[in-house]
Structures are given as C-alpha cells and as structure tokens.
Amino acid sequence: MSDTIQVGAFAGMSRAALEGYRTRLQEALLAFGLGEKTVAVSYTQGTGSRSVTFTPTDDEKIRGIIRQLNAALGVGRRAQRVVFR
C-alpha cells in the first residue's frame, strides 16, 4: 500500500497527514458535541471593547469530511462478498 494517496480530493497527500487530520476532526467533533467550542467572544479592555468571532460549523460537516478521509484511507470499506464454487 502506497504512503501517498493516488486519487481523489486528497491525491498527493501522505496517509500520515490524512490520519492526522482525521484525528483532529474527531477531536473537534467530540468538543463540538460536548459544547466546548466557542462561537463568539467579546470583552472590554481599558481602551475599548474587543471581539472575536469564529465561524460556526455543524457536526454533519465534520462527519462528512471524516467520511471522505476514511474513504481515501480505505477505512470502513465493507468486506466484499466471496462466493466459493
């Protein structure tokens, strides 16, 4: 099995890189599910107010990317039916 993905959206990327991204996405999905992700933060500092906004996502987007990574890595493929004659 090659260490580099040959086809699809992730072609040219290493398996290790995709596995790293998948791990990060799985961690993000857990944090999202636990309500640990902040969407917007604002505070007041001596010179005025400041705010930071993060783009919210949803768990289906994260799950979709995880499915794409799994497909590229060959994870979760169903066993093919074998017929003996």
Beta strands, then each sheet from edge to edge (+ up, - down):
strand 1: 40-45
strand 2: 48-53
sheet 1: 1+ 2-
end
